[in-house]
């Protein structure tokens, strides 16, 4: 059983198929569902990252105000 687990981990981590595993940038001229998904994924996570940055800045401002007042 342990050998099967090791083989499965090795297959997932080290056996690569360049046709499937390599990131390929979407071609803007080729409008497919896969390309639209990749583009939306990038924008979605960029917006989430910016929202997290603003939330952290706000939390730090609240923390500093509380630290100064107390």
Secondary structure, DSSP 8 states (H G I E B T S, - for coil): -HHHHHHHHHHHHT---HHHHS-----TTS--HHHHHHHHHHHHHHHHHHHHHHHHHHHHHHHHHHHHH-
